[in-house]
């Protein structure tokens, strides 16, 4: 759509600006402040420069948490994207099945994050949970509370359960926009199932898939509540992701400087990612039109 | 070749088969080839429903277990293992509806969620209109900057929010949580509404101005009805993301405005877990989402993609 140049439109954006400034800019400036200062209590602060940043970037704890975050994002992206495409391809296109599938599949997306954690906590427990009990009956020594591998499997399973539907819904939205004529043409050409997927369905899903991948990346990178409720970061520190570590540092240990420096590094990573997200998304859109 | 799509419903299958006839005839296929084609189609499409069914079963199993637990007594939960309640009881729900520390959690959550939804959508409406209709200084940067707030990890903001709202004396009030959730809901609402507004042709605006409508009158009388579904979807997503968020809501409240989600975590950490009540509380938090999801089912993908599909 061609837009009219009009700088007065700024006035319409002002309320949003004021609100977001209050809820984002001011808090962020507090964080920047803390990251450059040190205190011995009593609200007396002095300049610390980049000390906190150096400390953070040399601390094993920070890199370990970040490594766990990256591993987690990589694993769930692989599973959720391939599974999501596969399910979307097998969804019904017409009839009563469509709304039923959409509503049932979207249900996990609307459950409060901590309830997702609670659901999996009771589902996985060996004494009262369906999953834990069934595995125990089968003779598998499953226990997510004290076995790190099991804790990871449970968290990944929980995330797949929670968010695969997002990929399914987005891919499905891309798939239904493909006109029937494309499939007929493919049929006349004698295209194989794979060729139809590779040259008709995948290109049409490209855009939505991109959104899905990037949204999933962001949200999995800042995951907090679900693993916090399920495992509390344990056993040990094996499921302590960056968010959990950050909250522990800031509110548990009240180590303001380090927490602030970590927040900034964390936020910069996300900012970089959202920039990539935005550029790729907008460029892809214009190139296709 | 018939492998084109194996995922049509039975009804759709009938239609595609007629088309296959036409296509085959056009391509000059023999009767035998056509027969083979239809055979292959049949074997492939007979099991299309298996994948979504298994997936939905996987999704429903943990929820079912929660519901199952919510109707059991604690002794039954801990002592016997059964797929359905042996002695169904409503005691757990009774506890929630009679104990103020439980039901006030729901009331608090609903108050701040509704406040947040109203604030987010009403602020986002003019901004989204500006972004979809006008080009102005720094519009693209501003749009991107809004997005970065959606991507900001709440953990980064937990502590500064606490200090900011303490300074204003807003801790433990509903408005504090409502404002804090604006951090990610306002950008979301702007993006979704912009997506819907860009679908309305600009000629409508111009015609209305020629007809002598003033801007506010045009916006309320003509434009709002046209994007009603967009407003609904934006409101739904604001409601939802505010409802599911816990970290900020828990940080900013202590007792008077404590959300139900925080009440639940408190119970988990206490000694002597009341599993039945916990399960019942969980079930009750799922209900609001489950109730409204039907109305937005066709737009849910668009909402999750920030209005970009």
Interface residues (C-beta under 8 A of the other chain):
Chain A: X1 X2 X3 X4 X5 X6 X7 X8 X9 X10 X12 X13 X15 X16 X17 X19 X20 X22 X23 X24 X26 X27 X28 X30 X31 X86 X87 X89 X90 X91 X92 X93 X94 X95 X97 X99 X101 X102 X103 X104 X105 X106 X107 X108 X109 X110 X111 X112 X113 X114 X115 X118 X119 X120 X121 X122 X123 X127 X128 X129 X130 X131 X133 X161 X164 X165 X166 X168 X169 X170 X172 X173 X174 X180 X183 X184 X186 X187 X188 X190 X191 X192 X193 X196 X207 X208 X211 X212 X215 X218 X221 X222 X224 X225 X229 X242 X243 X244 X246 X247 X250 X251 X256 X259 X260 X263 X266 X267 X270 X271 X273 X274 X275 X277 X278 X281
Chain B: X1 X2 X3 X4 X5 X6 X7 X8 X9 X10 X11 X12 X16 X19 X20 X23 X26 X27 X48 X49 X50 X51 X52 X55 X56 X58 X59 X60 X61 X62 X63 X65 X66 X69 X77 X78 X81 X83 X119 X123 X124 X126 X127 X129 X130 X131 X132 X133 X134 X135 X136 X137 X139 X142 X144 X146 X147 X148 X149 X151 X152 X153 X154 X155 X156 X157 X158 X159 X160 X161 X163 X164 X179 X180 X182 X183 X186 X187 X190 X198 X202 X240 X243 X244 X245 X246 X247 X251 X261 X264 X265 X268 X275 X278 X279 X282 X285 X286 X289 X290 X293 X294 X297 X298 X300 X301 X302 X304 X305 X306 X308 X309
